[in-house]
């Protein structure tokens, strides 16, 4: 969806002001967000496009004032993975007692990793992707500090000791709460919502789905997934990289 060059899409609180950077508002525990990010990353790799993502937290548990129900996540994962098995997702296979009741600590780590001493935006994006793999593919409890650091050790761009020290100081958590507050006032529709400068904004791109009945009695049905949206985003990024368009 193309946008005008007017506000609010020039608001740095909403979108990174570098047009070569994708801003994504999402929750790590949202399967739809993870589908979109994996789609974009895979397509960028196929095209040889350097992808840089500025992750902003859209913490569902804070909006909804409860943990995201495992039953809903399980059904959404099944619906998505059944249509896109190449994602490599698995049903939760860990003990029920280790299921992550909160993704806020993981999202705080992603925010903390943005600090140059930890690795900056590239490290933040690498850590976000690794935490999602740990959750959706390996059934790891990404609520726990030690597990987050263990995942970070698989990320070459992340300075793990610096991340550990930052998290012990509380870095990242204030950012999650601040972004939660901003998302309520900004035109962020949910998780995920993608922005590229003032030219692109899309909530849950490429997805056509519905619930057969309200959650609790019905099931999510993924009617169609069109990954062509990723090429639209990457075309914009390539143009910006060539022309160096930063506001």
C-alpha positions in Angstrom: 0.0 0.0 0.0 1.6 3.2 -1.1 1.4 6.3 1.1 1.5 10.0 0.7 4.5 11.9 1.8 2.5 13.6 4.6 2.4 13.0 8.4 2.1 10.8 10.4 4.4 8.6 8.3 7.2 11.0 8.7 7.1 10.6 12.5 10.3 9.0 13.7 8.3 7.5 16.6 6.4 5.5 14.0 9.0 4.7 11.3 12.7 4.8 10.9 13.6 7.9 8.9 16.1 6.0 6.7 14.1 4.9 3.7 16.4 1.9 3.3 15.3 0.5 6.6 12.2 -1.5 7.2 10.3 -0.7 10.4 8.3 -3.5 11.9 6.0 -3.3 14.8 5.4 -6.8 16.2 5.4 -9.3 19.0 7.9 -12.2 18.9 5.0 -14.4 20.1 2.9 -13.5 17.1 3.0 -16.2 14.4 1.8 -13.8 11.7 4.7 -11.5 12.4 7.1 -14.3 12.2 5.7 -15.6 8.9 6.1 -12.1 7.5 9.6 -11.6 8.7 10.8 -15.0 7.5 9.2 -14.3 4.1 11.0 -11.0 3.8 14.3 -12.3 5.0 14.2 -15.3 2.7 13.3 -13.2 -0.4 16.0 -10.6 0.4 18.5 -13.5 0.5 17.3 -14.8 -2.9 17.6 -11.3 -4.4 20.8 -10.4 -2.8 19.3 -7.4 -1.1 20.9 -6.1 2.1 18.0 -6.0 4.6 18.0 -3.9 7.7 15.0 -4.0 10.1 14.2 -1.7 12.9 12.1 -3.7 15.3 9.5 -1.9 17.4 7.6 -3.8 20.1 3.9 -4.3 19.8 3.5 -6.3 23.1 0.2 -8.2 22.8 0.3 -9.2 26.5 0.3 -5.6 27.5 -2.4 -4.6 25.1 -4.6 -7.5 26.2 -3.7 -7.5 29.9 -3.0 -11.3 29.8 -0.6 -13.8 28.4 -1.4 -14.7 24.8 -3.4 -18.0 25.1 -1.3 -21.0 24.1 -4.4 -22.6 22.5 -4.7 -19.6 20.1 -1.0 -19.6 19.3 -1.0 -23.4 18.6 -3.9 -23.1 16.2 -2.4 -20.2 14.3 1.0 -22.0 14.1 -0.8 -25.1 12.7 -2.8 -23.0 10.2 0.4 -21.2 8.9 2.8 -24.2 9.0 0.2 -26.4 7.2 0.3 -24.0 4.2 4.0 -23.0 4.5 5.9 -26.1 5.7 9.1 -24.6 4.5 9.1 -22.3 7.5 10.3 -25.3 9.7 7.9 -24.6 12.6 7.0 -27.3 15.0 4.3 -27.9 17.6 5.5 -27.0 21.1 7.3 -30.0 22.3 8.8 -28.8 25.6 7.2 -29.3 29.0 4.0 -27.3 29.5 5.7 -25.8 32.6 8.4 -24.2 30.4 6.0 -22.6 27.9 6.9 -18.8 27.7 4.1 -17.0 29.5 5.7 -13.7 28.5 7.6 -12.5 25.4 8.4 -9.1 27.0 11.9 -10.2 28.1 12.8 -11.4 24.6 11.5 -8.1 23.1 13.5 -6.1 25.6 16.6 -8.0 24.6 16.0 -7.1 20.9 15.6 -3.4 21.9 18.8 -3.6 24.1 20.7 -5.1 21.2 20.2 -1.9 19.2 22.8 -0.1 21.4 26.1 0.1 19.4 28.0 -1.5 22.3 25.9 -4.6 21.8 25.8 -4.6 18.0 23.3 -2.0 16.7 20.4 -2.6 14.4 22.0 -5.6 12.5 22.6 -7.4 15.8 19.1 -6.5 17.0 17.5 -8.1 13.9 19.7 -11.1 14.1 18.7 -11.7 17.7 15.0 -11.2 16.9 15.2 -13.9 14.2 17.1 -16.3 16.4 14.6 -15.8 19.3 11.8 -16.6 16.9 13.5 -19.7 15.7 14.1 -20.8 19.3 10.4 -20.4 20.0 8.8 -21.7 16.9 11.3 -24.4 15.9 13.0 -25.5 19.0 10.4 -25.0 21.8 12.6 -22.9 24.0 11.4 -20.8 26.8 12.4 -17.3 25.6 11.0 -15.7 28.8 14.1 -16.7 30.8 17.2 -14.5 30.9 19.6 -17.4 30.6 17.8 -18.8 27.6 17.8 -15.5 25.9 21.6 -15.2 26.4 22.0 -18.8 25.1 20.2 -17.8 22.0 22.3 -14.7 21.7 25.4 -16.8 21.7 24.3 -18.2 18.3 24.3 -14.6 16.8 27.7 -13.6 15.5 26.7 -9.9 15.5 25.7 -9.8 19.1 28.2 -8.9 21.9 26.7 -11.3 24.4 28.6 -10.0 27.5 27.5 -6.4 26.6 23.9 -7.6 26.1 24.0 -9.4 29.5 25.2 -6.3 31.2 22.7 -4.1 29.5 19.8 -6.4 30.4 21.0 -6.5 34.1 20.8 -2.7 34.0 17.2 -2.9 32.7 18.0 -1.8 29.2 15.4 -2.5 26.6 12.5 -3.0 29.0 11.7 0.7 29.1 11.8 0.8 25.3 9.1 -2.0 25.2 6.8 -0.1 27.5 7.5 3.2 25.7 6.7 1.6 22.3 3.6 0.1 23.7 2.4 3.5 24.7 3.4 5.0 21.4 1.6 2.2 19.4 -1.7 3.1 21.1 -1.4 6.7 19.8 0.1 6.0 16.4 -1.5 4.4 13.4 -0.2 0.9 14.2 -2.9 -1.6 13.5 -1.4 -4.6 15.2 1.3 -7.3 15.0 2.8 -7.2 12.4 2.7 -3.8 10.9 5.4 -3.0 8.3 6.5 0.5 7.3 9.1 1.7 4.8 9.6 5.5 5.1 6.4 7.3 4.0 5.9 5.0 1.0 4.6 1.7 2.4 2.5 0.6 5.3 0.8 -2.8 5.6 -0.7 -4.8 8.5 -0.2 -8.5 8.2 1.0 -8.3 4.6 0.0 -11.0 2.1 -2.4 -12.8 4.5 -6.0 -13.6 3.9 -7.5 -15.5 6.8 -10.5 -15.7 9.0 -11.7 -17.4 12.1 -14.4 -20.0 11.5 -16.0 -18.8 14.8 -14.8 -16.7 17.7 -11.6 -18.0 19.4 -12.6 -20.6 21.9 -15.1 -22.3 19.6 -13.6 -21.7 16.1 -10.4 -22.1 14.3 -8.1 -19.8 12.2 -8.2 -20.6 8.5 -5.4 -19.2 6.3 -7.2 -18.9 3.0 -4.3 -17.5 1.0 -0.8 -16.2 1.5 0.7 -14.1 -1.3 4.4 -13.4 -0.7 4.6 -10.9 -3.5 4.4 -8.1 -0.9 8.0 -8.8 0.0 9.2 -7.8 -3.5 7.3 -4.5 -3.2 9.2 -3.8 0.0 12.6 -4.9 -1.4 12.1 -2.8 -4.5 11.7 0.3 -2.3 14.7 -0.6 -0.3 16.9 -1.2 -3.4 15.8 2.2 -4.8 16.7 3.9 -1.5 20.0 2.2 -1.3 20.9 3.3 -4.8 19.8 6.9 -4.3 20.7 7.2 -0.6 17.3 8.6 0.4 17.4 9.4 4.1 15.1 12.0 5.4 
